[in-house]
Amino acid sequence: MQTGLISQALVIGSVEAAVYWTDEGLCALRQESSGGYVDCSRQASLLLDCPAEKRLVVDVSREQLEASITLWSRCQRLLIWLITGMDGTLSDDTRRLSLKLAENAWTEEIASFARARLLGCPLPSDADTAGAIRLADGLPHCLGMFQDLMAAAEYIESVSRKLKELVYFDYAGDAPPDDTYRALLDQGIVAAAVTLLAQGDGPGLDKLVKQFSGNHELLVVCPRLVDLLTFFVGWITNKYAHGNKIARFEANEVSDDDHETNRLTATLETAGSDIYYELIYKVNNASVTVLPPLEAFASRPLWSRWLLFQEKTGGSERLDFRQEAETSFKQLVKAGRVGKADNKSVADVDYITNSLLSDYSTIQQLEKAVKNGSRAVVKGFVKSLINKNIPELSSVRVIDLVTDFIFDYFG
């Protein structure tokens, strides 16, 4: 057995092994199924050349190296089980078994790694997140992870790509950019950002710089960490605030915070506030025959955004206006009155919603999401189902219309 500290070792979690260097040459250590460790130095060269992900650890004892192998093996297993749960080419029984294994192995330490990877890397187009949510029923940790993933999925690609661009081209340090980016990714920076975007938490984004800027591991590989994070958060805010993505508020979530009021005001003005004033008037008077495109409503129902805007700016004079507007708007959505020239969208929505609501397990998942007020989850669920089963009908407009209908149906 080797004694003293090991100056450098590469931990390969996916194969539960490590390669390290000693005065005697290249050595390797592997974890057995029983939990013990055996020397496998004869396979050291093969392990060193294998394409699996490797993690460098330095100046560790034999016991510390074994602990590192155990940790990263558990991290990789949990991630693989969760990914298996989203693999639509496998049987439901296989996917459900993987999710049960993940649930039983769940600890916060290894789950933070899985979350950082799943919410930090773009999903493949054939990932069946909706199916994973269905199969994770009764497995609260897995279910919560998949719901968060579905809610944040639309942001992951652009946010992760921007961070990678900053690391490779603008804030490179002495460490290889691959190592720097992986360190940032695994600390959960992308996952935290896209989660806050999905939640509409603009103030939370502002706190990301402070949250990660004191991380010693990140400062080692990225000395200009504060500058990078500041630019990164600023880019996110500028990109999504004007697209009505950050300011997601329900009508009953009223705050006196002037910053939030100003940001919401700017958001409504960007979308064209005249549309809101004119349309809510028509809705209240039940005289709407043609509604403008739902893209103009952004991510929240029109009446909710307009009423919150009125409350924040002191423009609402009638206390019962909210209920009247909500009722009128729901009736219009249910009736499919989305424009005389858009009969195809009405027919598509009718066809899709009838298809979705014909499956009992799907109905249960949708109903739960609606009762929890999670529109982002419902929208992601709807988008996934449409793209998988009826891709020719997939469009932003139809997905938004179906999502509004589902909320109205179960509301």
C-alpha positions as CSV (number, residue, x, y, z in Angstrom):
1,M,0.0,0.0,0.0
2,Q,1.2,3.5,-0.9
3,T,2.0,5.8,2.0
4,G,2.2,9.6,2.3
5,L,0.4,12.1,0.2
6,I,-0.5,11.5,-3.5
7,S,0.6,14.6,-5.3
8,Q,-1.8,14.2,-8.3
9,A,-4.6,11.9,-9.1
10,L,-7.4,11.7,-11.7
11,V,-10.7,10.6,-10.3
12,I,-13.0,8.9,-12.9
13,G,-16.4,8.7,-11.2
14,S,-18.3,6.9,-14.0
15,V,-16.0,3.8,-13.6
16,E,-15.5,4.2,-9.8
17,A,-11.7,4.5,-10.1
18,A,-8.7,6.8,-10.0
19,V,-5.3,7.0,-11.6
20,Y,-2.4,8.5,-9.7
21,W,1.3,8.9,-9.9
22,T,3.9,7.7,-7.4
23,D,7.7,7.2,-7.4
24,E,7.1,3.6,-8.6
25,G,5.1,4.9,-11.7
26,L,1.5,5.0,-12.7
27,C,-1.0,3.4,-10.4
28,A,-4.8,2.9,-10.2
29,L,-7.4,2.3,-7.6
30,R,-10.9,0.9,-8.1
31,Q,-13.9,0.7,-5.8
32,E,-15.6,-2.7,-5.5
33,S,-19.3,-3.3,-5.3
34,S,-18.8,-4.2,-1.6
35,G,-17.5,-0.7,-1.0
36,G,-13.9,-1.6,-0.5
37,Y,-11.0,-0.6,-2.8
38,V,-8.6,-2.8,-4.8
39,D,-5.4,-2.0,-6.7
40,C,-5.9,-2.1,-10.4
41,S,-2.6,-0.6,-11.6
42,R,-2.4,-3.0,-14.5
43,Q,-5.3,-1.2,-16.0
44,A,-3.9,2.3,-15.2
45,S,-3.0,3.1,-18.8
46,L,-6.4,2.0,-20.1
47,L,-8.1,4.1,-17.5
48,L,-5.9,7.1,-18.3
49,D,-6.8,6.9,-22.0
50,C,-10.6,6.2,-21.5
51,P,-12.8,9.1,-22.7
52,A,-14.7,9.3,-19.4
53,E,-14.8,12.6,-17.4
54,K,-11.8,12.9,-15.1
55,R,-11.3,15.2,-12.1
56,L,-7.9,16.3,-10.9
57,V,-7.2,16.2,-7.1
58,V,-3.8,17.1,-5.6
59,D,-2.0,16.4,-2.4
60,V,-4.4,13.9,-1.0
61,S,-3.9,10.9,1.3
62,R,-5.0,7.4,0.3
63,E,-8.1,7.8,2.5
64,Q,-9.0,11.2,0.9
65,L,-8.6,9.7,-2.6
66,E,-10.9,6.9,-1.7
67,A,-13.5,9.4,-0.4
68,S,-13.2,11.4,-3.6
69,I,-13.8,8.3,-5.7
70,T,-16.9,7.4,-3.6
71,L,-18.3,10.9,-3.9
72,W,-17.9,11.4,-7.6
73,S,-19.1,7.8,-8.3
74,R,-22.3,8.6,-6.4
75,C,-22.6,11.9,-8.3
76,Q,-22.3,10.2,-11.7
77,R,-24.7,7.4,-10.8
78,L,-27.4,9.9,-9.7
79,L,-26.9,11.9,-12.9
80,I,-27.1,8.7,-15.1
81,W,-30.2,7.5,-13.3
82,L,-32.0,10.9,-13.8
83,I,-31.0,11.0,-17.5
84,T,-32.2,7.4,-17.9
85,G,-35.6,8.6,-16.5
86,M,-35.8,11.0,-19.5
87,D,-34.9,8.4,-22.1
88,G,-38.0,7.9,-24.2
89,T,-36.5,4.9,-26.0
90,L,-36.6,2.8,-22.8
91,S,-39.5,1.1,-21.3
92,D,-41.5,2.8,-18.5
93,D,-40.5,0.0,-16.1
94,T,-36.8,0.6,-16.8
95,R,-37.1,4.4,-16.5
96,R,-39.2,4.1,-13.3
97,L,-36.6,1.8,-11.7
98,S,-33.9,4.3,-12.5
99,L,-35.8,7.1,-10.8
100,K,-36.5,4.9,-7.8
101,L,-32.8,4.2,-7.5
102,A,-32.1,8.0,-7.8
103,E,-34.7,8.8,-5.1
104,N,-33.2,6.3,-2.7
105,A,-29.7,7.5,-3.3
106,W,-30.6,11.2,-3.0
107,T,-28.5,13.5,-0.8
108,E,-28.2,17.2,-1.1
109,E,-24.4,16.9,-1.7
110,I,-24.8,14.7,-4.8
111,A,-28.1,16.2,-5.9
112,S,-26.5,19.7,-6.2
113,F,-24.1,18.2,-8.8
114,A,-26.9,16.6,-10.8
115,R,-28.9,19.8,-10.7
116,A,-25.9,21.8,-11.9
117,R,-25.4,19.5,-14.8
118,L,-29.1,19.0,-15.8
119,L,-30.0,22.7,-15.5
120,G,-26.7,23.8,-16.9
121,C,-26.5,21.9,-20.2
122,P,-29.0,22.0,-23.0
123,L,-31.2,19.0,-23.2
124,P,-31.2,16.9,-26.4
125,S,-34.2,17.4,-28.6
126,D,-35.5,13.9,-27.8
127,A,-35.4,14.2,-24.0
128,D,-38.7,13.1,-22.6
129,T,-39.0,15.4,-19.6
130,A,-42.8,15.2,-19.6
131,G,-42.6,11.5,-19.4
132,A,-40.0,11.7,-16.6
133,I,-42.4,13.9,-14.6
134,R,-45.2,11.4,-15.1
135,L,-43.0,8.5,-14.0
136,A,-41.6,10.4,-11.0
137,D,-45.0,10.6,-9.4
138,G,-44.5,9.7,-5.7
139,L,-40.8,10.4,-5.9
140,P,-40.6,14.0,-4.6
141,H,-36.9,14.7,-5.2
142,C,-36.9,13.5,-8.8
143,L,-40.2,15.1,-9.5
144,G,-39.1,18.5,-8.2
145,M,-35.9,18.2,-10.2
146,F,-37.7,17.5,-13.5
147,Q,-40.3,20.2,-12.9
148,D,-37.6,22.8,-12.3
149,L,-35.8,21.5,-15.4
150,M,-38.9,21.8,-17.6
151,A,-39.6,25.3,-16.3
152,A,-36.1,26.5,-17.0
153,A,-35.4,24.5,-20.3
154,E,-36.1,27.4,-22.6
155,Y,-33.2,29.5,-21.1
156,I,-30.5,26.9,-20.7
157,E,-29.0,26.9,-24.2
158,S,-28.5,30.7,-24.5
159,V,-27.4,31.3,-20.9
160,S,-24.9,28.4,-20.9
161,R,-23.6,29.5,-24.3
162,K,-23.0,33.1,-23.1
163,L,-21.1,31.9,-20.0
164,K,-18.9,29.7,-22.2
165,E,-18.2,32.6,-24.5
166,L,-17.1,34.8,-21.6
167,V,-14.8,32.1,-20.2
168,Y,-13.2,31.3,-23.5
169,F,-12.8,34.8,-25.0
170,D,-13.2,37.6,-22.5
171,Y,-12.2,36.4,-19.0
172,A,-9.6,33.6,-19.6
173,G,-7.2,32.9,-16.7
174,D,-4.2,30.7,-16.4
175,A,-6.3,27.6,-16.1
176,P,-7.5,25.8,-19.3
177,P,-10.8,27.3,-20.3
178,D,-12.4,23.8,-20.3
179,D,-11.5,23.4,-16.7
180,T,-12.7,26.9,-15.8
181,Y,-16.1,26.5,-17.5
182,R,-16.6,23.1,-15.9
183,A,-15.9,24.5,-12.5
184,L,-18.4,27.4,-13.0
185,L,-21.0,24.9,-14.4
186,D,-20.6,22.4,-11.5
187,Q,-20.8,25.1,-8.9
188,G,-24.3,25.7,-10.2
189,I,-24.0,29.2,-11.8
190,V,-26.0,28.4,-14.9
191,A,-28.5,26.3,-13.0
192,A,-29.1,29.1,-10.5
193,A,-29.5,31.7,-13.3
194,V,-32.0,29.8,-15.4
195,T,-34.0,28.8,-12.3
196,L,-34.3,32.5,-11.3
197,L,-35.3,33.4,-14.9
198,A,-38.0,30.7,-14.8
199,Q,-39.3,32.0,-11.5
200,G,-39.2,35.6,-12.8
201,D,-36.9,36.6,-9.9
202,G,-35.1,39.7,-11.1
203,P,-33.8,40.7,-7.7
204,G,-32.5,37.2,-7.2
205,L,-30.4,37.5,-10.3
206,D,-28.8,40.7,-8.9
207,K,-27.6,38.6,-5.9
208,L,-25.8,36.0,-8.0
209,V,-22.6,38.0,-8.1
210,K,-22.4,38.1,-4.3
211,Q,-23.5,34.5,-3.9
212,F,-20.6,33.1,-6.0
213,S,-17.9,35.8,-5.9
214,G,-16.3,34.5,-2.7
215,N,-16.0,30.9,-3.9
216,H,-12.4,30.0,-3.4
217,E,-12.4,27.1,-5.9
218,L,-13.7,29.4,-8.6
219,L,-11.3,32.2,-7.8
220,V,-8.4,29.8,-8.3
221,V,-9.4,29.0,-11.9
222,C,-10.9,32.4,-12.6
223,P,-9.2,35.4,-10.9
224,R,-11.5,37.9,-12.6
225,L,-14.5,36.1,-11.3
226,V,-16.3,39.2,-10.0
227,D,-16.0,40.9,-13.4
228,L,-17.2,37.8,-15.2
229,L,-20.2,37.4,-13.0
230,T,-21.1,41.1,-13.1
231,F,-21.1,41.1,-16.9
232,F,-22.9,37.7,-17.1
233,V,-25.7,38.8,-14.8
234,G,-26.0,42.2,-16.7
235,W,-26.2,40.3,-20.0
236,I,-29.0,38.1,-18.7
237,T,-31.0,41.0,-17.3
238,N,-30.7,43.1,-20.5
239,K,-31.6,40.1,-22.7
240,Y,-34.6,38.9,-20.9
241,A,-36.1,42.0,-19.1
242,H,-37.1,43.5,-22.4
243,G,-38.6,40.3,-23.6
244,N,-41.1,40.1,-20.8
245,K,-39.3,37.1,-19.3
246,I,-38.0,38.4,-16.0
247,A,-41.1,40.3,-14.9
248,R,-43.5,37.4,-14.3
249,F,-46.0,38.5,-11.7
250,E,-49.4,37.2,-10.7
251,A,-52.2,39.8,-10.1
252,N,-52.1,39.1,-6.3
253,E,-48.3,39.5,-6.0
254,V,-48.3,43.2,-5.3
255,S,-45.2,44.9,-3.9
256,D,-44.4,48.5,-3.0
257,D,-40.8,48.1,-4.2
258,D,-40.2,51.1,-6.5
259,H,-37.5,49.1,-8.4
260,E,-40.0,46.4,-9.2
261,T,-42.7,48.9,-10.2
262,N,-40.3,50.7,-12.5
263,R,-39.2,47.4,-14.1
264,L,-42.7,46.2,-14.6
265,T,-43.7,49.6,-16.1
266,A,-40.8,49.4,-18.6
267,T,-41.8,45.8,-19.4
268,L,-45.4,46.7,-20.2
269,E,-44.3,49.7,-22.3
270,T,-41.9,47.5,-24.3
271,A,-44.7,45.1,-25.1
272,G,-47.0,48.0,-26.1
273,S,-49.1,49.2,-23.2
274,D,-51.7,50.6,-25.6
275,I,-52.7,47.1,-26.4
276,Y,-53.3,46.4,-22.7
277,Y,-55.4,49.5,-22.1
278,E,-57.6,49.0,-25.2
279,L,-58.0,45.2,-24.8
280,I,-58.8,45.2,-21.1
281,Y,-61.5,47.8,-21.8
282,K,-63.0,45.6,-24.5
283,V,-62.8,42.5,-22.3
284,N,-64.6,44.3,-19.5
285,N,-67.3,45.3,-21.8
286,A,-67.6,41.9,-23.5
287,S,-67.2,43.4,-26.9
288,V,-64.0,41.7,-28.1
289,T,-64.2,40.0,-31.5
290,V,-60.6,40.0,-32.4
291,L,-57.8,39.6,-29.9
292,P,-54.2,40.6,-30.8
293,P,-51.5,37.8,-31.0
294,L,-50.8,36.2,-27.6
295,E,-47.1,36.8,-28.1
296,A,-47.9,40.4,-27.0
297,F,-49.2,39.0,-23.7
298,A,-45.7,37.5,-22.9
299,S,-45.7,34.9,-20.2
300,R,-48.7,36.0,-18.1
301,P,-52.4,36.4,-18.8
302,L,-53.3,39.9,-20.1
303,W,-55.7,40.8,-17.3
304,S,-53.2,39.8,-14.7
305,R,-50.4,42.0,-16.1
306,W,-52.7,44.9,-16.7
307,L,-54.3,44.9,-13.3
308,L,-51.0,44.6,-11.5
309,F,-49.7,47.5,-13.5
310,Q,-52.8,49.5,-12.5
311,E,-52.5,48.7,-8.8
312,K,-48.8,49.5,-8.7
313,T,-49.3,52.9,-10.4
314,G,-52.5,53.7,-8.6
315,G,-54.7,53.7,-11.7
316,S,-57.3,51.2,-10.6
317,E,-60.5,52.8,-9.3
318,R,-62.8,49.8,-8.9
319,L,-62.1,47.1,-6.3
320,D,-64.2,44.6,-8.1
321,F,-62.5,45.2,-11.5
322,R,-60.1,42.3,-11.2
323,Q,-62.8,39.6,-10.8
324,E,-64.8,41.1,-13.7
325,A,-61.9,41.2,-16.0
326,E,-60.7,37.7,-15.0
327,T,-64.1,36.2,-15.6
328,S,-64.6,37.9,-19.0
329,F,-61.2,37.0,-20.2
330,K,-61.5,33.3,-19.2
331,Q,-64.8,33.2,-21.1
332,L,-63.2,34.6,-24.2
333,V,-60.3,32.2,-24.0
334,K,-62.6,29.2,-23.5
335,A,-64.8,30.3,-26.4
336,G,-61.7,30.4,-28.6
337,R,-62.3,33.9,-29.7
338,V,-58.7,34.6,-30.7
339,G,-59.3,36.4,-34.0
340,K,-61.5,35.8,-37.0
341,A,-58.5,35.3,-39.2
342,D,-57.0,32.6,-37.0
343,N,-59.5,29.7,-37.2
344,K,-56.6,27.2,-37.8
345,S,-55.1,28.0,-34.4
346,V,-58.5,27.6,-32.7
347,A,-58.9,24.2,-34.4
348,D,-55.3,23.2,-33.4
349,V,-55.9,24.2,-29.8
350,D,-59.2,22.3,-29.7
351,Y,-57.5,19.2,-31.2
352,I,-54.4,19.3,-28.9
353,T,-56.3,20.0,-25.7
354,N,-58.7,17.1,-26.4
355,S,-55.7,14.9,-27.0
356,L,-54.0,16.0,-23.8
357,L,-57.1,15.6,-21.7
358,S,-57.9,12.1,-23.0
359,D,-55.1,10.6,-20.9
360,Y,-55.8,10.3,-17.2
361,S,-52.1,10.3,-16.0
362,T,-51.5,13.5,-18.1
363,I,-54.6,15.1,-16.6
364,Q,-53.3,14.4,-13.1
365,Q,-49.9,16.0,-13.8
366,L,-51.5,19.0,-15.4
367,E,-54.0,19.5,-12.6
368,K,-51.2,19.3,-10.0
369,A,-49.1,21.9,-11.8
370,V,-52.1,24.3,-12.2
371,K,-53.0,24.0,-8.5
372,N,-49.4,24.8,-7.7
373,G,-49.6,27.9,-9.9
374,S,-46.7,26.7,-12.0
375,R,-47.5,28.1,-15.4
376,A,-43.9,27.5,-16.6
377,V,-44.2,23.8,-15.8
378,V,-47.5,23.5,-17.6
379,K,-46.2,25.4,-20.6
380,G,-43.1,23.2,-20.7
381,F,-45.2,20.1,-20.3
382,V,-47.6,21.2,-23.1
383,K,-44.6,22.1,-25.4
384,S,-43.0,18.7,-24.8
385,L,-46.2,16.8,-25.5
386,I,-46.9,18.8,-28.7
387,N,-43.3,18.5,-30.0
388,K,-43.3,14.7,-29.3
389,N,-46.8,13.8,-30.6
390,I,-47.9,16.6,-33.0
391,P,-44.8,18.5,-34.0
392,E,-46.4,20.0,-37.1
393,L,-48.8,22.0,-34.9
394,S,-46.0,23.3,-32.6
395,S,-45.7,27.1,-32.5
396,V,-45.3,29.8,-29.8
397,R,-48.9,30.9,-30.4
398,V,-50.5,27.5,-30.2
399,I,-48.4,26.5,-27.1
400,D,-49.5,29.7,-25.3
401,L,-53.1,29.2,-26.2
402,V,-53.1,25.6,-25.0
403,T,-51.4,26.6,-21.8
404,D,-54.0,29.3,-21.2
405,F,-56.8,26.9,-21.9
406,I,-55.4,24.3,-19.5
407,F,-55.2,26.9,-16.7
408,D,-58.8,27.9,-17.5
409,Y,-59.9,24.3,-17.6
410,F,-58.4,23.4,-14.2
411,G,-58.6,26.8,-12.6
